[in-house]
Amino acid sequence: MEYRPGELARVQQVSLTVFKEFIRICEKYHLDYFAHWGTALGAVRHGGFIPWDDDIDVGMLRDDYELFLQVAPGELGERFVLSNGFIQKNCPGMFTMMSAANTLHVTEQESLWGYQHGIRIDIFPFDNVPEDEGKRRRQFSAVRTWYQIYIMKNLSRPMIPGDGMRARAIRGICRVMHVLLKALPMGVILWRIRKASLRYRGQGDLVTLLYDIHPERYMLQLSDIFPLQDGVFEGIKVKLMAHDHMALQNSYGDYWELPPEDQRVNHYSGRLRFDESDEINETDDQAGR
């Protein structure tokens, strides 16, 4: 499935508007952030969006991330919305999405959730993790386990790929667990996720994105991030990591070389809607019914 003509450019423009507001708040409250993943790659290689990309990713250390969540609601007004599992409690993700109000931009899998986000930027908290590998694995396991419980609490039929016995067994387990978890308060689950995530807060210089399925891939030393450097993304000044080259190389290999056309993928949504004041454009598997 691909965007219809003109849709990708509109999605990029809306997410850029959200990004500018995010940067404004960070600058006002002296909060550090850094472009990451495709956004950092786009800034370095293209001076803006990777031509086929449709979202913006930024990282923040936990303290700045928490302060942003405190001050942003008073700054955003009605034009933008913050969402994450800790706020809505039925949102697909523990990290924060800052969306344009009155828009919709969700994948087929995300459409299963009770709360569905709009055209947005993704804001990822980077948490302290221990240098000791054994302790680090236990922390990873605790966050992953409680996040899986959070998913099963919300969804009786999460999207599990495959038609084999293993996939069918997992689907069955999810349905049973969804019923059993009705007795477990959502607040307990979220408390356990947060407790595991913040277990080593302020300890050491090693950080990672614990809310990813592979947190070991994104471990960084603080010296990899700071001091932040300036970059340009679609004509606006943005912050990049000190050792951005290393991070991009770890993620993409030879990142100056464009991938084959069949690998130039984005998050094409199962459902897409622009602001109500514009013409509504929506596509999903049920289109045409």
KOLKEVEX-875995 format. One record per atom (N, C-alpha, C): residue in three letters; atom name; x, y, z. Coordinates in steps of 0.02 Angstrom, whole numbers. Layout:
N
 type atom     c1     c2     c3
  ALA   CA      X      Y      Z
...
END
This chain:
289
 type atom     c1     c2     c3
  MET    N     42    -59      0
  MET   CA      0      0      0
  MET    C     44     62      0
  GLU    N     26    111    -39
  GLU   CA     65    172    -44
  GLU    C     19    233    -34
  TYR    N     51    288    -16
  TYR   CA     13    350    -12
  TYR    C    -14    369    -80
  ARG    N    -72    400    -80
  ARG   CA    -98    427   -142
  ARG    C    -60    491   -159
  PRO    N    -63    512   -222
  PRO   CA    -24    572   -242
  PRO    C    -37    632   -196
  GLY    N     17    661   -172
  GLY   CA     13    721   -130
  GLY    C      6    708    -56
  GLU    N    -12    646    -36
  GLU   CA    -24    633     35
  GLU    C     40    634     75
  LEU    N     93    601     50
  LEU   CA    155    599     88
  LEU    C    182    669    101
  ALA    N    181    712     52
  ALA   CA    205    781     61
  ALA    C    164    817    114
  ARG    N     98    805    115
  ARG   CA     56    837    166
  ARG    C     72    810    236
  VAL    N     82    745    241
  VAL   CA    100    715    306
  VAL    C    166    745    331
  GLN    N    215    750    287
  GLN   CA    279    779    306
  GLN    C    271    851    330
  GLN    N    230    890    295
  GLN   CA    221    960    313
  GLN    C    188    967    381
  VAL    N    138    925    394
  VAL   CA    105    928    460
  VAL    C    152    907    515
  SER    N    190    853    505
  SER   CA    236    831    557
  SER    C    291    882    568
  LEU    N    311    918    516
  LEU   CA    360    971    524
  LEU    C    333   1028    567
  THR    N    269   1044    559
  THR   CA    237   1094    601
  THR    C    238   1073    674
  VAL    N    224   1009    686
  VAL   CA    227    983    754
  VAL    C    298    988    782
  PHE    N    347    971    740
  PHE   CA    417    973    761
  PHE    C    438   1044    780
  LYS    N    417   1093    742
  LYS   CA    435   1162    758
  LYS    C    407   1182    826
  GLU    N    347   1160    842
  GLU   CA    318   1177    907
  GLU    C    355   1141    963
  PHE    N    374   1079    951
  PHE   CA    415   1042    999
  PHE    C    480   1079   1013
  ILE    N    514   1101    960
  ILE   CA    577   1136    968
  ILE    C    567   1202   1006
  ARG    N    513   1237    991
  ARG   CA    498   1300   1027
  ARG    C    494   1289   1102
  ILE    N    459   1236   1122
  ILE   CA    451   1222   1193
  ILE    C    518   1203   1224
  CYS    N    556   1161   1189
  CYS   CA    621   1141   1216
  CYS    C    667   1201   1225
  GLU    N    667   1247   1177
  GLU   CA    710   1306   1183
  GLU    C    686   1351   1239
  LYS    N    621   1358   1247
  LYS   CA    594   1401   1300
  LYS    C    614   1376   1369
  TYR    N    614   1310   1379
  TYR   CA    628   1281   1445
  TYR    C    698   1251   1449
  HIS    N    739   1265   1400
  HIS   CA    810   1243   1400
  HIS    C    815   1167   1407
  LEU    N    776   1131   1367
  LEU   CA    776   1058   1368
  LEU    C    817   1032   1309
  ASP    N    859    983   1323
  ASP   CA    900    952   1270
  ASP    C    861    896   1236
  TYR    N    868    893   1171
  TYR   CA    841    839   1130
  TYR    C    890    826   1074
  PHE    N    883    771   1040
  PHE   CA    926    758    982
  PHE    C    886    719    930
  ALA    N    893    740    867
  ALA   CA    863    702    813
  ALA    C    894    633    811
  HIS    N    853    583    794
  HIS   CA    878    515    794
  HIS    C    850    477    734
  TRP    N    880    419    721
  TRP   CA    858    374    668
  TRP    C    849    410    601
  GLY    N    792    400    569
  GLY   CA    783    429    502
  GLY    C    785    504    500
  THR    N    768    536    556
  THR   CA    770    609    558
  THR    C    842    634    558
  ALA    N    885    602    597
  ALA   CA    955    620    597
  ALA    C    986    604    528
  LEU    N    969    546    501
  LEU   CA    995    529    435
  LEU    C    971    578    383
  GLY    N    907    598    387
  GLY   CA    881    646    339
  GLY    C    916    713    344
  ALA    N    930    735    406
  ALA   CA    964    799    416
  ALA    C   1034    797    386
  VAL    N   1069    742    395
  VAL   CA   1139    736    372
  VAL    C   1141    725    296
  ARG    N   1100    680    271
  ARG   CA   1106    659    201
  ARG    C   1063    701    153
  HIS    N   1005    725    178
  HIS   CA    958    760    133
  HIS    C    944    832    154
  GLY    N    967    852    213
  GLY   CA    949    918    238
  GLY    C    876    924    258
  GLY    N    844    868    267
  GLY   CA    772    867    286
  GLY    C    747    796    283
  PHE    N    684    787    266
  PHE   CA    655    720    264
  PHE    C    691    675    214
  ILE    N    703    613    233
  ILE   CA    717    563    184
  ILE    C    656    563    137
  PRO    N    666    564     72
  PRO   CA    609    576     27
  PRO    C    549    532     38
  TRP    N    558    471     61
  TRP   CA    502    425     70
  TRP    C    481    418    143
  ASP    N    513    456    188
  ASP   CA    497    449    260
  ASP    C    436    491    278
  ASP    N    400    470    330
  ASP   CA    338    504    347
  ASP    C    330    519    421
  ASP    N    386    517    459
  ASP   CA    380    538    529
  ASP    C    446    568    552
  ILE    N    446    594    612
  ILE   CA    505    627    641
  ILE    C    518    594    709
  ASP    N    582    577    722
  ASP   CA    602    544    784
  ASP    C    652    586    821
  VAL    N    641    596    886
  VAL   CA    689    631    928
  VAL    C    698    592    992
  GLY    N    757    599   1022
  GLY   CA    771    569   1086
  GLY    C    783    622   1139
  MET    N    770    604   1201
  MET   CA    783    649   1258
  MET    C    806    606   1316
  LEU    N    852    631   1356
  LEU   CA    868    597   1418
  LEU    C    807    602   1464
  ARG    N    802    555   1510
  ARG   CA    742    549   1551
  ARG    C    723    614   1588
  ASP    N    771    649   1617
  ASP   CA    753    709   1655
  ASP    C    722    763   1610
  ASP    N    751    774   1552
  ASP   CA    723    823   1506
  ASP    C    655    800   1479
  TYR    N    650    736   1466
  TYR   CA    587    706   1442
  TYR    C    531    717   1493
  GLU    N    545    704   1556
  GLU   CA    494    712   1608
  GLU    C    474    786   1615
  LEU    N    522    831   1611
  LEU   CA    506    902   1617
  LEU    C    465    924   1557
  PHE    N    481    899   1497
  PHE   CA    441    916   1439
  PHE    C    369    895   1449
  LEU    N    358    835   1475
  LEU   CA    289    812   1486
  LEU    C    253    854   1538
  GLN    N    289    885   1583
  GLN   CA    259    928   1633
  GLN    C    238    995   1604
  VAL    N    281   1025   1563
  VAL   CA    269   1093   1540
  VAL    C    229   1096   1475
  ALA    N    234   1044   1434
  ALA   CA    204   1047   1368
  ALA    C    128   1056   1368
  PRO    N     91   1022   1412
  PRO   CA     18   1032   1410
  PRO    C     -3   1105   1417
  GLY    N     32   1144   1455
  GLY   CA     16   1215   1463
  GLY    C     37   1258   1404
  GLU    N     76   1229   1359
  GLU   CA    101   1266   1301
  GLU    C     65   1249   1236
  LEU    N     36   1191   1232
  LEU   CA     12   1165   1168
  LEU    C    -55   1192   1146
  GLY    N    -97   1212   1193
  GLY   CA   -163   1235   1175
  GLY    C   -204   1179   1144
  GLU    N   -245   1195   1094
  GLU   CA   -288   1145   1064
  GLU    C   -262   1119    997
  ARG    N   -204   1143    975
  ARG   CA   -179   1124    910
  ARG    C   -141   1058    910
  PHE    N   -116   1038    969
  PHE   CA    -74    979    973
  PHE    C    -95    936   1032
  VAL    N    -79    871   1028
  VAL   CA    -99    823   1079
  VAL    C    -40    779   1096
  LEU    N    -30    766   1161
  LEU   CA     20    718   1183
  LEU    C    -14    652   1198
  SER    N     19    597   1178
  SER   CA     -9    531   1194
  SER    C     47    482   1210
  ASN    N     34    440   1258
  ASN   CA     75    382   1274
  ASN    C     36    337   1321
  GLY    N     61    278   1333
  GLY   CA     25    231   1375
  GLY    C     11    255   1445
  PHE    N     54    298   1471
  PHE   CA     45    323   1539
  PHE    C     -9    376   1542
  ILE    N    -23    409   1487
  ILE   CA    -75    462   1486
  ILE    C   -143    432   1470
  GLN    N   -150    401   1412
  GLN   CA   -215    375   1390
  GLN    C   -229    304   1417
  LYS    N   -176    267   1431
  LYS   CA   -181    199   1458
  LYS    C   -208    148   1408
  ASN    N   -223    169   1348
  ASN   CA   -243    123   1295
  ASN    C   -212    145   1229
  CYS    N   -149    167   1235
  CYS   CA   -113    196   1179
  CYS    C    -58    147   1157
  PRO    N    -46    138   1092
  PRO   CA      5     91   1069
  PRO    C     75    118   1076
  GLY    N    102    117   1137
  GLY   CA    170    140   1147
  GLY    C    180    174   1214
  MET    N    238    162   1245
  MET   CA    254    195   1307
  MET    C    289    262   1295
  PHE    N    325    268   1238
  PHE   CA    356    332   1221
  PHE    C    301    381   1202
  THR    N    318    445   1195
  THR   CA    268    497   1184
  THR    C    263    515   1110
  MET    N    202    522   1088
  MET   CA    187    548   1022
  MET    C    155    617   1030
  MET    N    181    666    995
  MET   CA    152    733    994
  MET    C    120    741    926
  SER    N     54    747    925
  SER   CA     16    744    863
  SER    C    -19    810    849
  ALA    N    -33    821    786
  ALA   CA    -76    876    766
  ALA    C   -148    856    781
  ALA    N   -184    900    816
  ALA   CA   -253    885    833
  ALA    C   -295    878    770
  ASN    N   -348    838    776
  ASN   CA   -397    829    722
  ASN    C   -367    794    661
  THR    N   -313    756    672
  THR   CA   -284    715    619
  THR    C   -282    643    642
  LEU    N   -270    598    595
  LEU   CA   -264    527    610
  LEU    C   -211    498    565
  HIS    N   -167    457    594
  HIS   CA   -112    427    556
  HIS    C    -90    364    591
  VAL    N   -123    309    578
  VAL   CA   -110    247    613
  VAL    C   -102    189    564
  THR    N    -59    143    583
  THR   CA    -51     83    543
  THR    C   -109     35    557
  GLU    N   -113    -17    517
  GLU   CA   -165    -67    527
  GLU    C   -161    -96    598
  GLN    N   -101   -110    622
  GLN   CA    -93   -138    689
  GLN    C   -114    -88    742
  GLU    N    -95    -25    733
  GLU   CA   -112     26    783
  GLU    C   -187     40    785
  SER    N   -222     25    731
  SER   CA   -294     38    729
  SER    C   -332     -9    775
  LEU    N   -299    -61    802
  LEU   CA   -332   -107    849
  LEU    C   -340    -76    918
  TRP    N   -302    -23    932
  TRP   CA   -300      7    998
  TRP    C   -358     55   1009
  GLY    N   -377     64   1072
  GLY   CA   -431    110   1088
  GLY    C   -415    181   1073
  TYR    N   -351    202   1085
  TYR   CA   -330    269   1069
  TYR    C   -288    268   1005
  GLN    N   -303    313    959
  GLN   CA   -267    315    896
  GLN    C   -239    386    885
  HIS    N   -175    390    872
  HIS   CA   -140    454    868
  HIS    C   -148    486    799
  GLY    N   -129    549    796
  GLY   CA   -131    586    733
  GLY    C    -63    590    700
  ILE    N    -57    633    651
  ILE   CA      7    646    618
  ILE    C     53    677    670
  ARG    N    112    649    679
  ARG   CA    148    664    741
  ARG    C    224    662    733
  ILE    N    258    678    788
  ILE   CA    328    662    798
  ILE    C    331    613    856
  ASP    N    382    571    856
  ASP   CA    393    523    910
  ASP    C    449    548    954
  ILE    N    436    548   1020
  ILE   CA    484    574   1069
  ILE    C    503    516   1115
  PHE    N    566    495   1112
  PHE   CA    588    435   1147
  PHE    C    631    452   1208
  PRO    N    613    426   1266
  PRO   CA    655    436   1325
  PRO    C    713    387   1327
  PHE    N    772    412   1339
  PHE   CA    830    369   1348
  PHE    C    846    364   1422
  ASP    N    845    303   1448
  ASP   CA    853    291   1519
  ASP    C    921    261   1536
  ASN    N    943    273   1596
  ASN   CA   1005    243   1620
  ASN    C    998    168   1627
  VAL    N   1050    133   1605
  VAL   CA   1053     61   1613
  VAL    C   1123     45   1641
  PRO    N   1129    -11   1678
  PRO   CA   1193    -27   1710
  PRO    C   1245    -53   1660
  GLU    N   1308    -43   1678
  GLU   CA   1362    -71   1637
  GLU    C   1364   -147   1643
  ASP    N   1344   -173   1700
  ASP   CA   1345   -245   1710
  ASP    C   1293   -278   1664
  GLU    N   1316   -324   1623
  GLU   CA   1272   -354   1572
  GLU    C   1215   -394   1604
  GLY    N   1228   -429   1658
  GLY   CA   1176   -468   1690
  GLY    C   1121   -424   1718
  LYS    N   1140   -370   1752
  LYS   CA   1090   -324   1779
  LYS    C   1051   -291   1722
  ARG    N   1086   -276   1668
  ARG   CA   1054   -243   1611
  ARG    C   1002   -289   1579
  ARG    N   1019   -352   1572
  ARG   CA    972   -399   1542
  ARG    C    910   -406   1586
  ARG    N    919   -407   1652
  ARG   CA    862   -413   1697
  ARG    C    817   -351   1691
  GLN    N    848   -293   1684
  GLN   CA    808   -232   1675
  GLN    C    770   -235   1609
  PHE    N    804   -254   1555
  PHE   CA    771   -261   1490
  PHE    C    712   -309   1495
  SER    N    723   -366   1528
  SER   CA    672   -417   1533
  SER    C    611   -391   1572
  ALA    N    623   -355   1626
  ALA   CA    567   -329   1666
  ALA    C    525   -280   1627
  VAL    N    558   -234   1591
  VAL   CA    520   -185   1552
  VAL    C    481   -221   1497
  ARG    N    513   -267   1462
  ARG   CA    481   -303   1406
  ARG    C    422   -343   1431
  THR    N    431   -379   1487
  THR   CA    377   -421   1514
  THR    C    316   -380   1532
  TRP    N    326   -325   1567
  TRP   CA    269   -285   1588
  TRP    C    237   -247   1530
  TYR    N    277   -232   1480
  TYR   CA    248   -201   1420
  TYR    C    205   -251   1382
  GLN    N    227   -314   1380
  GLN   CA    186   -365   1348
  GLN    C    121   -375   1386
  ILE    N    124   -371   1452
  ILE   CA     63   -376   1493
  ILE    C     17   -317   1477
  TYR    N     47   -258   1470
  TYR   CA      7   -199   1452
  TYR    C    -29   -210   1385
  ILE    N      6   -239   1337
  ILE   CA    -25   -252   1272
  ILE    C    -83   -302   1280
  MET    N    -72   -356   1315
  MET   CA   -124   -406   1323
  MET    C   -182   -381   1365
  LYS    N   -169   -335   1410
  LYS   CA   -222   -304   1448
  LYS    C   -268   -263   1402
  ASN    N   -238   -231   1352
  ASN   CA   -276   -188   1306
  ASN    C   -307   -227   1248
  LEU    N   -272   -278   1224
  LEU   CA   -293   -311   1162
  LEU    C   -304   -385   1172
  SER    N   -362   -409   1153
  SER   CA   -374   -481   1156
  SER    C   -346   -516   1094
  ARG    N   -339   -478   1040
  ARG   CA   -314   -507    977
  ARG    C   -261   -462    946
  PRO    N   -203   -456    978
  PRO   CA   -150   -417    946
  PRO    C   -129   -450    881
  MET    N   -101   -410    837
  MET   CA    -82   -435    771
  MET    C    -18   -476    776
  ILE    N    -25   -542    771
  ILE   CA     31   -588    774
  ILE    C     40   -617    704
  PRO    N     96   -604    670
  PRO   CA    105   -628    602
  PRO    C    115   -704    600
  GLY    N     96   -733    544
  GLY   CA    107   -804    534
  GLY    C     45   -846    542
  ASP    N     46   -905    510
  ASP   CA    -11   -952    513
  ASP    C      9  -1019    544
  GLY    N     70  -1023    569
  GLY   CA     94  -1087    597
  GLY    C     67  -1099    667
  MET    N     86  -1157    694
  MET   CA     62  -1177    760
  MET    C     84  -1128    814
  ARG    N    146  -1103    808
  ARG   CA    172  -1058    859
  ARG    C    131   -993    860
  ALA    N    118   -965    800
  ALA   CA     80   -903    797
  ALA    C      9   -913    824
  ARG    N    -22   -970    807
  ARG   CA    -89   -984    832
  ARG    C    -89   -992    907
  ALA    N    -37  -1025    934
  ALA   CA    -32  -1034   1006
  ALA    C    -25   -967   1042
  ILE    N     16   -922   1014
  ILE   CA     25   -856   1045
  ILE    C    -41   -818   1044
  ARG    N    -78   -822    989
  ARG   CA   -143   -788    986
  ARG    C   -190   -816   1040
  GLY    N   -188   -880   1049
  GLY   CA   -231   -910   1100
  GLY    C   -211   -888   1170
  ILE    N   -146   -886   1183
  ILE   CA   -122   -863   1248
  ILE    C   -144   -790   1261
  CYS    N   -139   -749   1209
  CYS   CA   -158   -679   1216
  CYS    C   -232   -672   1234
  ARG    N   -274   -712   1203
  ARG   CA   -346   -708   1218
  ARG    C   -360   -729   1290
  VAL    N   -326   -782   1313
  VAL   CA   -336   -805   1382
  VAL    C   -310   -752   1431
  MET    N   -250   -726   1418
  MET   CA   -220   -677   1462
  MET    C   -262   -613   1465
  HIS    N   -292   -594   1409
  HIS   CA   -334   -534   1409
  HIS    C   -391   -541   1459
  VAL    N   -420   -600   1463
  VAL   CA   -474   -613   1511
  VAL    C   -447   -613   1582
  LEU    N   -392   -648   1593
  LEU   CA   -364   -652   1661
  LEU    C   -340   -585   1687
  LEU    N   -316   -543   1642
  LEU   CA   -288   -478   1663
  LEU    C   -341   -426   1680
  LYS    N   -403   -442   1669
  LYS   CA   -456   -394   1687
  LYS    C   -455   -378   1761
  ALA    N   -431   -424   1801
  ALA   CA   -429   -414   1874
  ALA    C   -368   -373   1896
  LEU    N   -319   -364   1851
  LEU   CA   -259   -327   1869
  LEU    C   -266   -254   1849
  PRO    N   -264   -208   1897
  PRO   CA   -273   -137   1879
  PRO    C   -219   -113   1832
  MET    N   -240    -72   1783
  MET   CA   -192    -44   1736
  MET    C   -139     -3   1772
  GLY    N   -157     30   1825
  GLY   CA   -109     70   1863
  GLY    C    -51     29   1889
  VAL    N    -63    -32   1908
  VAL   CA    -10    -76   1932
  VAL    C     39    -92   1876
  ILE    N     12   -108   1818
  ILE   CA     54   -124   1760
  ILE    C     98    -65   1742
  LEU    N     69     -6   1737
  LEU   CA    108     53   1718
  LEU    C    159     70   1771
  TRP    N    142     60   1834
  TRP   CA    190     72   1889
  TRP    C    250     26   1882
  ARG    N    238    -38   1865
  ARG   CA    292    -85   1859
  ARG    C    337    -69   1799
  ILE    N    306    -47   1744
  ILE   CA    347    -27   1685
  ILE    C    391     32   1704
  ARG    N    361     81   1736
  ARG   CA    400    141   1754
  ARG    C    454    124   1805
  LYS    N    438     83   1854
  LYS   CA    488     64   1905
  LYS    C    548     30   1873
  ALA    N    535    -16   1827
  ALA   CA    591    -51   1794
  ALA    C    631     -4   1750
  SER    N    596     43   1717
  SER   CA    630     90   1672
  SER    C    676    137   1711
  LEU    N    654    158   1770
  LEU   CA    691    209   1808
  LEU    C    736    178   1862
  ARG    N    744    114   1860
  ARG   CA    781     80   1913
  ARG    C    851    109   1923
  TYR    N    884    128   1869
  TYR   CA    953    153   1875
  TYR    C    957    227   1857
  ARG    N    904    263   1865
  ARG   CA    902    334   1847
  ARG    C    958    372   1882
  GLY    N    995    410   1842
  GLY   CA   1049    451   1869
  GLY    C   1112    413   1885
  GLN    N   1114    348   1869
  GLN   CA   1173    307   1885
  GLN    C   1212    291   1822
  GLY    N   1274    314   1820
  GLY   CA   1317    298   1764
  GLY    C   1304    339   1702
  ASP    N   1339    322   1648
  ASP   CA   1337    361   1586
  ASP    C   1308    322   1527
  LEU    N   1283    261   1539
  LEU   CA   1256    220   1486
  LEU    C   1180    226   1484
  VAL    N   1153    242   1425
  VAL   CA   1080    250   1418
  VAL    C   1056    213   1357
  THR    N    992    198   1356
  THR   CA    962    166   1297
  THR    C    888    178   1296
  LEU    N    856    158   1241
  LEU   CA    784    163   1233
  LEU    C    753     98   1257
  LEU    N    729     97   1319
  LEU   CA    702     37   1348
  LEU    C    635     17   1319
  TYR    N    601     64   1287
  TYR   CA    534     49   1261
  TYR    C    537     21   1190
  ASP    N    596      3   1166
  ASP   CA    602    -31   1102
  ASP    C    609   -105   1115
  ILE    N    590   -145   1065
  ILE   CA    594   -218   1073
  ILE    C    667   -242   1076
  HIS    N    714   -201   1050
  HIS   CA    785   -219   1051
  HIS    C    826   -163   1083
  PRO    N    819   -152   1148
  PRO   CA    855    -96   1179
  PRO    C    930   -101   1176
  GLU    N    956   -162   1168
  GLU   CA   1028   -170   1164
  GLU    C   1058   -138   1102
  ARG    N   1017   -126   1051
  ARG   CA   1042    -96    989
  ARG    C   1055    -21    995
  TYR    N   1024     10   1044
  TYR   CA   1024     83   1047
  TYR    C   1061    111   1107
  MET    N   1106     71   1136
  MET   CA   1142     95   1194
  MET    C   1193    148   1174
  LEU    N   1196    200   1214
  LEU   CA   1241    256   1201
  LEU    C   1273    278   1266
  GLN    N   1335    300   1262
  GLN   CA   1366    335   1317
  GLN    C   1346    409   1313
  LEU    N   1344    442   1370
  LEU   CA   1327    513   1368
  LEU    C   1376    552   1325
  SER    N   1438    529   1322
  SER   CA   1488    562   1280
  SER    C   1474    552   1206
  ASP    N   1432    503   1188
  ASP   CA   1411    495   1119
  ASP    C   1359    548   1100
  ILE    N   1323    573   1149
  ILE   CA   1269    620   1137
  ILE    C   1291    692   1145
  PHE    N   1329    706   1197
  PHE   CA   1349    775   1213
  PHE    C   1423    786   1200
  PRO    N   1441    850   1183
  PRO   CA   1396    907   1173
  PRO    C   1356    901   1108
  LEU    N   1294    923   1110
  LEU   CA   1252    921   1051
  LEU    C   1280    967    997
  GLN    N   1267    950    934
  GLN   CA   1289    991    878
  GLN    C   1229   1014    839
  ASP    N   1238   1068    802
  ASP   CA   1184   1096    761
  ASP    C   1180   1061    694
  GLY    N   1119   1050    671
  GLY   CA   1106   1025    605
  GLY    C   1049   1064    574
  VAL    N   1033   1048    512
  VAL   CA    978   1082    477
  VAL    C    930   1029    451
  PHE    N    865   1040    465
  PHE   CA    814    994    442
  PHE    C    758   1035    411
  GLU    N    749   1031    347
  GLU   CA    698   1069    311
  GLU    C    702   1144    327
  GLY    N    763   1169    330
  GLY   CA    773   1241    340
  GLY    C    771   1264    412
  ILE    N    760   1219    460
  ILE   CA    760   1240    531
  ILE    C    820   1210    567
  LYS    N    844   1245    617
  LYS   CA    901   1220    655
  LYS    C    878   1167    704
  VAL    N    912   1110    704
  VAL   CA    896   1055    749
  VAL    C    959   1032    783
  LYS    N    949    993    836
  LYS   CA   1006    967    874
  LYS    C   1020    894    854
  LEU    N   1085    880    845
  LEU   CA   1108    814    829
  LEU    C   1157    790    883
  MET    N   1167    725    889
  MET   CA   1214    699    937
  MET    C   1286    718    919
  ALA    N   1328    720    969
  ALA   CA   1399    736    958
  ALA    C   1431    687    910
  HIS    N   1417    622    920
  HIS   CA   1445    570    877
  HIS    C   1390    541    833
  ASP    N   1357    585    798
  ASP   CA   1301    564    755
  ASP    C   1324    515    701
  HIS    N   1383    525    675
  HIS   CA   1409    480    624
  HIS    C   1411    408    649
  MET    N   1434    398    711
  MET   CA   1439    331    739
  MET    C   1369    300    746
  ALA    N   1321    340    772
  ALA   CA   1253    314    781
  ALA    C   1221    295    714
  LEU    N   1231    337    664
  LEU   CA   1202    323    598
  LEU    C   1235    262    567
  GLN    N   1300    256    576
  GLN   CA   1335    198    548
  GLN    C   1312    134    581
  ASN    N   1302    136    647
  ASN   CA   1278     77    683
  ASN    C   1208     57    660
  SER    N   1166    106    643
  SER   CA   1097     92    623
  SER    C   1091     74    550
  TYR    N   1132    107    507
  TYR   CA   1120    100    435
  TYR    C   1180     76    395
  GLY    N   1237     66    427
  GLY   CA   1297     47    389
  GLY    C   1321    107    349
  ASP    N   1334     97    284
  ASP   CA   1355    152    241
  ASP    C   1293    195    226
  TYR    N   1280    243    270
  TYR   CA   1217    280    266
  TYR    C   1216    332    210
  TRP    N   1273    343    178
  TRP   CA   1273    389    121
  TRP    C   1246    356     58
  GLU    N   1245    290     58
  GLU   CA   1220    253      0
  GLU    C   1145    242      7
  LEU    N   1107    263    -43
  LEU   CA   1034    253    -41
  LEU    C   1018    179    -44
  PRO    N    968    156     -5
  PRO   CA    949     86     -8
  PRO    C    914     70    -74
  PRO    N    910      6    -91
  PRO   CA    872    -13   -152
  PRO    C    799     12   -146
  GLU    N    768     24   -202
  GLU   CA    701     53   -202
  GLU    C    651     11   -163
  ASP    N    658    -56   -164
  ASP   CA    610    -98   -129
  ASP    C    619    -95    -53
  GLN    N    673    -62    -30
  GLN   CA    684    -54     42
  GLN    C    669     17     66
  ARG    N    644     59     22
  ARG   CA    628    128     41
  ARG    C    557    131     68
  VAL    N    551    109    130
  VAL   CA    484    100    159
  VAL    C    471    155    210
  ASN    N    407    164    226
  ASN   CA    386    212    277
  ASN    C    332    180    320
  HIS    N    298    221    359
  HIS   CA    246    195    404
  HIS    C    178    205    373
  TYR    N    171    190    308
  TYR   CA    107    204    276
  TYR    C     51    180    320
  SER    N      4    224    331
  SER   CA    -48    210    380
  SER    C   -106    172    350
  GLY    N   -136    129    391
  GLY   CA   -198     99    371
  GLY    C   -254    151    370
  ARG    N   -245    203    411
  ARG   CA   -295    256    413
  ARG    C   -259    324    415
  LEU    N   -281    369    374
  LEU   CA   -250    435    369
  LEU    C   -304    487    362
  ARG    N   -301    538    406
  ARG   CA   -349    593    401
  ARG    C   -312    658    418
  PHE    N   -323    708    377
  PHE   CA   -295    773    390
  PHE    C   -344    814    431
  ASP    N   -326    874    448
  ASP   CA   -367    916    490
  ASP    C   -437    924    462
  GLU    N   -485    930    506
  GLU   CA   -555    935    486
  GLU    C   -568    995    439
  SER    N   -527   1046    445
  SER   CA   -537   1105    402
  SER    C   -515   1091    330
  ASP    N   -477   1036    321
  ASP   CA   -456   1017    254
  ASP    C   -501    960    229
  GLU    N   -492    945    166
  GLU   CA   -528    887    138
  GLU    C   -503    824    173
  ILE    N   -549    783    197
  ILE   CA   -530    722    232
  ILE    C   -508    670    182
  ASN    N   -448    642    195
  ASN   CA   -423    588    154
  ASN    C   -412    529    199
  GLU    N   -447    475    189
  GLU   CA   -441    417    232
  GLU    C   -438    354    191
  THR    N   -391    310    208
  THR   CA   -386    246    174
  THR    C   -376    193    227
  ASP    N   -409    136    218
  ASP   CA   -396     79    261
  ASP    C   -419     16    225
  ASP    N   -414    -39    258
  ASP   CA   -432   -102    226
  ASP    C   -507   -106    212
  GLN    N   -546    -61    244
  GLN   CA   -617    -63    235
  GLN    C   -640    -12    184
  ALA    N   -593     24    153
  ALA   CA   -612     76    105
  ALA    C   -653     46     48
  GLY    N   -704     81     29
  GLY   CA   -746     59    -25
  GLY    C   -805     17     -4
  ARG    N   -809      1     61
  ARG   CA   -866    -38     84
  ARG    C   -929      5     87
END
